[in-house]
């Protein structure tokens, strides 16, 4: 959507003031230590139909020479001109508690000047974590989300053919260091908030706390500590399953998100606006310059010259007035702005001015 378009999009999210929709605890918090681990590897894709790395990418030839040497074939990298191979970087996310033999997806992206990885085959590639240990190995045919067709300077490219994916292309060889504490559990909120942390601890105590006994406490805006009750000793997994399915209402601050490039504005219904009067108009000044040719009379001593002719036009729209009563919500603002035919740029300017005037009780985030 262009910023100058007469039609703009405003998404109004229905919610109770200050509260979000009820959600399970697992959707607003995660257990500390239970997390993904990123893997990285460097490999070689073969089988490309002349679309691999060229002479300028020297490391792909060196990689191929090293691979052939381990197989008993000695070749000088400088003497090779192979265009069916491409050096790639391979990435993957190792999920927690993944056991050896588990298959995971991998992403493959060209490093050199290969034009496409379509139809290529990734050779055995070790995938390492930040500690330098190999946790998985990847191999298999690369599936690209785009293509490259044509040749001789007349080509057609769709999406990104130099990046692809291999579904279940890696096999886990080493289990990641994931474990669940047996005595004390620490839950980390995905979005830090004091109110949400307090509600989370209250929900756990209401379900598992006894008379005057609290098993959960909010340590900070982002962490809630839960003690495993004695009746669940040795059954931590069962206790975690019960806790993560508790219902919690996450609190959030009122926020308006603006995408100035597309003109999209997302506002929550809980956004409140103080009594304010908005007077908005537009002044347009247009300057045009036209070049006219001045031709002298025949047999005269004059010269042909170019004379600039400037035209200045000024137009001003009538100011449009919007009045908001006490207790007005963002819905009232949306209706009022639509009624006067505001464009996305007008709405963005009005919202920023309302925030600067202290009449808008919300955070504005421009992306």
C-alpha positions as CSV (number, residue, x, y, z in Angstrom):
1,X,0.0,0.0,0.0
2,X,1.4,3.4,-1.0
3,X,1.6,6.2,1.5
4,X,-0.3,8.5,-0.8
5,X,-3.1,6.1,-1.3
6,X,-6.6,7.3,-0.4
7,X,-7.4,4.0,1.2
8,X,-5.4,2.9,4.3
9,X,-5.5,-0.1,6.5
10,X,-6.0,0.1,10.3
11,X,-6.2,-3.1,12.3
12,X,-8.0,-2.7,15.6
13,X,-7.3,-5.5,17.9
14,X,-10.1,-6.3,20.3
15,X,-8.9,-6.7,23.9
16,X,-9.8,-5.9,27.4
17,X,-8.1,-2.8,28.7
18,X,-4.7,-3.7,30.1
19,X,-5.2,-7.4,29.6
20,X,-4.6,-9.8,26.8
21,X,-6.5,-12.9,25.8
22,X,-6.1,-15.8,28.2
23,X,-3.1,-18.0,27.2
24,X,-1.4,-21.0,28.5
25,X,1.7,-20.5,30.6
26,X,3.9,-22.2,27.9
27,X,2.9,-19.5,25.5
28,X,4.0,-16.6,27.7
29,X,7.0,-18.1,29.4
30,X,9.7,-20.8,28.8
31,X,11.6,-23.0,31.2
32,X,15.1,-21.9,31.8
33,X,17.6,-24.2,30.1
34,X,15.1,-25.6,27.7
35,X,16.2,-23.9,24.5
36,X,17.3,-24.4,20.9
37,X,20.9,-24.4,19.9
38,X,22.2,-23.0,16.6
39,X,24.4,-25.1,14.5
40,X,26.7,-24.0,11.6
41,X,28.7,-25.8,9.0
42,X,30.7,-25.3,5.8
43,X,30.0,-27.7,2.9
44,X,30.0,-28.4,-0.8
45,X,27.0,-28.7,-3.2
46,X,27.7,-30.8,-6.3
47,X,25.6,-31.7,-9.3
48,X,24.9,-28.2,-10.5
49,X,24.4,-27.8,-14.3
50,X,27.2,-25.2,-14.8
51,X,25.7,-22.8,-12.3
52,X,28.2,-23.3,-9.6
53,X,31.2,-21.2,-8.4
54,X,33.4,-19.6,-11.1
55,X,37.2,-19.1,-11.2
56,X,36.9,-16.1,-8.9
57,X,35.8,-18.2,-5.9
58,X,39.0,-20.0,-5.1
59,X,38.0,-21.6,-1.9
60,X,35.4,-23.9,-3.5
61,X,38.1,-25.4,-5.7
62,X,40.3,-25.8,-2.6
63,X,37.5,-27.5,-0.8
64,X,36.9,-29.9,-3.6
65,X,40.6,-30.7,-3.9
66,X,40.8,-31.4,-0.1
67,X,37.8,-33.7,-0.4
68,X,39.3,-35.6,-3.3
69,X,42.6,-35.9,-1.5
70,X,40.9,-37.6,1.4
71,X,39.5,-40.1,-1.1
72,X,42.9,-40.8,-2.5
73,X,42.8,-38.5,-5.5
74,X,45.4,-35.7,-5.7
75,X,44.5,-32.7,-7.8
76,X,46.0,-29.2,-7.9
77,X,43.2,-26.7,-7.1
78,X,44.7,-24.2,-9.5
79,X,44.4,-26.7,-12.4
80,X,40.7,-27.3,-11.8
81,X,37.9,-25.5,-13.6
82,X,34.8,-27.1,-12.2
83,X,31.5,-25.2,-12.5
84,X,29.2,-27.9,-11.1
85,X,30.1,-27.3,-7.5
86,X,29.4,-24.5,-5.0
87,X,30.7,-23.7,-1.6
88,X,27.8,-23.2,0.9
89,X,27.1,-22.4,4.5
90,X,24.8,-24.8,6.3
91,X,22.7,-23.7,9.3
92,X,20.2,-25.6,11.6
93,X,18.5,-25.3,14.9
94,X,19.0,-28.2,17.3
95,X,15.9,-28.5,19.5
96,X,16.2,-29.3,23.2
97,X,16.3,-32.9,24.3
98,X,17.1,-34.1,20.7
99,X,18.5,-37.6,20.8
100,X,21.1,-39.2,18.5
101,X,19.3,-40.3,15.4
102,X,16.8,-37.5,15.3
103,X,16.5,-35.8,12.0
104,X,16.3,-32.0,11.7
105,X,15.9,-29.5,8.8
106,X,18.8,-27.5,7.5
107,X,19.2,-24.3,5.5
108,X,21.8,-24.0,2.7
109,X,23.1,-20.8,1.2
110,X,25.8,-20.1,-1.4
111,X,29.0,-18.4,-0.3
112,X,30.6,-17.7,-3.6
113,X,29.3,-16.5,-7.0
114,X,27.2,-19.5,-7.9
115,X,24.0,-18.4,-9.7
116,X,21.7,-21.1,-8.4
117,X,21.7,-24.2,-6.2
118,X,18.8,-25.8,-8.0
119,X,19.3,-29.6,-8.5
120,X,22.3,-29.7,-6.3
121,X,23.3,-32.3,-3.7
122,X,24.9,-31.3,-0.4
123,X,27.8,-33.6,0.6
124,X,28.3,-34.8,4.1
125,X,28.7,-31.7,6.2
126,X,29.5,-31.6,10.0
127,X,27.4,-29.0,11.9
128,X,29.0,-27.5,15.0
129,X,27.7,-25.5,17.9
130,X,29.3,-22.5,19.7
131,X,31.4,-24.9,21.8
132,X,33.1,-26.3,18.7
133,X,31.6,-29.7,19.1
134,X,29.9,-31.6,16.2
135,X,26.2,-32.2,17.1
136,X,24.8,-33.2,13.7
137,X,25.8,-34.1,10.1
138,X,23.9,-32.9,7.0
139,X,23.6,-34.4,3.5
140,X,20.9,-34.5,0.8
141,X,19.3,-32.8,-2.2
142,X,18.8,-29.1,-1.9
143,X,15.3,-27.7,-2.6
144,X,15.3,-24.1,-3.6
145,X,12.4,-21.7,-3.4
146,X,13.2,-20.0,-6.7
147,X,14.7,-20.6,-10.1
148,X,17.0,-19.1,-12.7
149,X,16.2,-19.6,-16.4
150,X,17.7,-18.4,-19.6
151,X,21.3,-17.5,-20.5
152,X,23.5,-15.2,-22.6
153,X,22.4,-12.1,-20.8
154,X,18.7,-12.9,-21.1
155,X,17.7,-14.5,-17.8
156,X,14.7,-14.7,-15.6
157,X,15.1,-15.1,-11.8
158,X,12.4,-15.9,-9.3
159,X,13.0,-15.4,-5.6
160,X,16.4,-16.5,-4.3
161,X,17.8,-19.6,-6.1
162,X,21.1,-19.3,-4.2
163,X,19.5,-20.4,-0.9
164,X,17.6,-23.6,-0.3
165,X,16.5,-26.1,2.3
166,X,16.8,-29.8,3.0
167,X,13.9,-31.2,5.0
168,X,15.1,-33.8,7.5
169,X,18.6,-33.3,6.0
170,X,20.6,-33.6,9.1
171,X,21.0,-36.4,11.6
172,X,21.7,-35.6,15.3
173,X,24.9,-37.3,16.4
174,X,25.2,-35.8,19.9
175,X,22.5,-34.8,22.4
176,X,22.5,-31.1,23.4
177,X,23.1,-30.2,27.0
178,X,19.5,-29.9,28.1
179,X,18.1,-30.9,31.5
180,X,15.3,-30.0,33.8
181,X,16.1,-29.0,37.3
182,X,14.6,-31.3,39.9
183,X,14.1,-28.9,42.9
184,X,13.7,-25.4,41.6
185,X,12.3,-24.4,38.2
186,X,12.9,-20.9,36.7
187,X,10.4,-19.7,34.1
188,X,11.5,-16.9,31.8
189,X,8.8,-14.6,30.4
190,X,9.0,-14.1,26.6
191,X,8.1,-10.5,27.1
192,X,9.2,-9.0,30.5
193,X,6.4,-7.5,32.5
194,X,5.9,-7.1,36.2
195,X,2.1,-7.6,36.1
196,X,2.4,-10.7,34.0
197,X,5.1,-12.2,36.3
198,X,2.9,-11.5,39.3
199,X,-0.2,-13.1,37.6
200,X,1.9,-16.1,36.6
201,X,3.1,-16.7,40.2
202,X,-0.5,-16.2,41.5
203,X,-1.8,-18.8,39.1
204,X,0.8,-21.4,40.1
205,X,0.2,-20.7,43.9
206,X,-3.5,-21.0,43.4
207,X,-3.2,-24.4,41.8
208,X,-0.4,-26.0,43.8
209,X,0.1,-23.8,46.9
210,X,-1.4,-25.0,50.2
211,X,-2.6,-23.1,53.2
212,X,-0.2,-20.2,53.7
213,X,2.3,-22.0,51.4
214,X,3.6,-20.3,48.3
215,X,5.5,-22.5,45.8
216,X,6.0,-19.7,43.2
217,X,7.3,-16.1,43.5
218,X,8.1,-13.4,40.9
219,X,11.8,-12.8,41.1
220,X,11.8,-10.0,38.6
221,X,9.8,-8.8,35.6
222,X,11.2,-11.6,33.5
223,X,11.7,-14.5,35.9
224,X,9.3,-16.6,38.1
225,X,10.8,-19.1,40.5
226,X,8.7,-22.2,41.2
227,X,9.6,-24.8,43.9
228,X,8.6,-28.4,43.0
229,X,6.1,-29.6,45.7
230,X,7.1,-32.6,47.7
231,X,4.2,-34.7,46.3
232,X,5.8,-34.3,42.8
233,X,9.3,-35.2,44.0
234,X,10.8,-37.5,41.3
235,X,8.0,-36.5,38.9
236,X,9.3,-33.2,37.7
237,X,8.3,-33.7,34.1
238,X,4.7,-34.4,35.2
239,X,4.7,-31.2,37.3
240,X,6.1,-29.1,34.4
241,X,3.4,-30.4,32.2
242,X,0.7,-29.3,34.7
243,X,2.3,-25.9,35.2
244,X,2.8,-25.0,31.6
245,X,-0.9,-25.7,30.8
246,X,-2.2,-23.2,33.5
247,X,-4.1,-20.2,32.0
248,X,-2.6,-16.8,32.5
249,X,-3.7,-13.4,31.2
250,X,-0.6,-11.6,29.9
251,X,-0.5,-7.8,30.4
252,X,0.8,-5.5,27.8
253,X,1.5,-1.8,27.4
254,X,-0.7,0.0,24.9
255,X,1.3,0.3,21.7
256,X,0.8,1.6,18.2
257,X,3.0,0.0,15.4
258,X,3.5,2.1,12.3
259,X,5.0,0.8,9.0
260,X,5.8,4.1,7.2
261,X,6.9,2.3,4.1
262,X,3.5,0.5,3.5
263,X,1.2,2.8,5.4
264,X,0.0,0.1,7.7
265,X,-1.0,1.1,11.2
266,X,-1.8,-1.4,13.9
267,X,-3.4,-0.2,17.1
268,X,-4.9,-2.0,20.1
269,X,-8.4,-1.2,21.3
270,X,-7.1,-0.4,24.8
271,X,-5.3,2.7,23.5
272,X,-6.9,5.7,25.2
273,X,-6.9,9.3,24.0
274,X,-7.2,12.3,26.3
275,X,-9.6,15.1,25.4
276,X,-8.0,16.9,22.5
277,X,-9.0,18.9,19.4
278,X,-7.2,18.1,16.1
279,X,-7.0,20.7,13.3
280,X,-5.3,19.3,10.2
281,X,-4.9,20.8,6.8
282,X,-2.5,20.6,3.8
283,X,-0.6,23.3,2.0
284,X,1.0,22.4,-1.3
285,X,3.5,24.6,-3.2
286,X,4.3,23.5,-6.7
287,X,7.1,25.1,-8.8
288,X,7.4,24.2,-12.4
289,X,10.2,25.2,-14.7
290,X,9.8,25.1,-18.5
291,X,12.6,26.0,-21.0
292,X,11.6,28.1,-24.0
293,X,13.9,28.7,-27.0
294,X,14.4,32.4,-28.0
295,X,15.1,32.6,-31.7
296,X,16.5,35.8,-33.1
297,X,15.2,37.5,-36.3
298,X,16.7,36.4,-39.6
299,X,20.0,38.1,-40.6
300,X,20.2,39.7,-37.1
301,X,23.3,39.6,-34.9
302,X,21.3,37.9,-32.1
303,X,22.0,34.3,-30.8
304,X,19.6,31.5,-30.0
305,X,19.3,31.1,-26.3
306,X,17.2,29.0,-23.9
307,X,15.1,31.0,-21.5
308,X,13.7,29.3,-18.3
309,X,10.1,30.1,-17.5
310,X,9.0,29.3,-14.0
311,X,5.5,28.9,-12.9
312,X,4.6,28.8,-9.2
313,X,1.3,27.4,-8.0
314,X,0.0,27.4,-4.4
315,X,-3.0,25.4,-3.2
316,X,-4.2,24.9,0.3
317,X,-6.9,22.5,1.5
318,X,-9.4,23.6,4.0
319,X,-8.5,22.6,7.5
320,X,-10.2,19.5,8.7
321,X,-11.3,19.5,12.3
322,X,-11.7,16.4,14.6
323,X,-12.9,16.7,18.2
324,X,-12.6,13.8,20.6
325,X,-14.6,13.7,23.8
326,X,-13.3,12.5,27.2
327,X,-12.8,8.7,27.3
328,X,-12.4,8.4,23.5
329,X,-10.8,5.3,22.3
330,X,-8.8,4.5,19.2
331,X,-12.0,3.3,17.5
332,X,-13.4,6.8,17.8
333,X,-10.2,8.2,16.4
334,X,-10.2,5.7,13.4
335,X,-13.8,6.6,12.6
336,X,-13.2,10.3,12.8
337,X,-10.1,10.1,10.6
338,X,-11.8,8.0,8.0
339,X,-14.7,10.5,8.0
340,X,-12.4,13.3,6.9
341,X,-10.6,11.2,4.3
342,X,-7.2,11.1,5.9
343,X,-4.3,9.4,4.1
344,X,-1.8,7.1,5.9
345,X,0.8,10.0,6.0
346,X,-1.9,12.2,7.6
347,X,-2.7,9.6,10.2
348,X,1.0,9.0,11.0
349,X,1.6,12.7,11.5
350,X,-1.6,13.1,13.7
351,X,-0.5,10.2,15.9
352,X,3.0,11.5,16.4
353,X,1.6,14.9,17.2
354,X,-0.9,13.4,19.7
355,X,2.0,11.6,21.4
356,X,4.1,14.8,21.5
357,X,1.1,16.7,23.0
358,X,0.7,14.0,25.7
359,X,-2.8,13.2,24.6
360,X,-2.0,9.6,23.5
361,X,-1.5,7.0,26.2
362,X,0.4,4.5,24.1
363,X,3.9,3.7,22.9
364,X,4.6,4.4,19.2
365,X,6.9,2.0,17.4
366,X,7.9,2.8,13.8
367,X,9.2,-0.2,11.8
